[in-house]
């Protein structure tokens, strides 16, 4: 009796966990794409190419990319202040 009940419950537990893993994976992919979109928009605001994102993985170049993302002013605000 116990084996029969485990046999009927176990597949539903596995399906629920697979569904949960699938939903978490979709959420993480969505978050990654959103952050990538924001980084690209920020680079374009500072008159830089989106290819600078690859510089985040290269030592010493990543310091310059972080400067572009965080410190360098946006061209929209620079032009409006003139």
Secondary structure, 3 states (H helix, E strand, C coil): CHHHHHHHHHHHHHHHHHHHHHHHHHHHHHHHHHHHHHHHHHHHHCCCCHHHHHHHHCCCHHHHHHHHHHCCCCHHHHHHCC
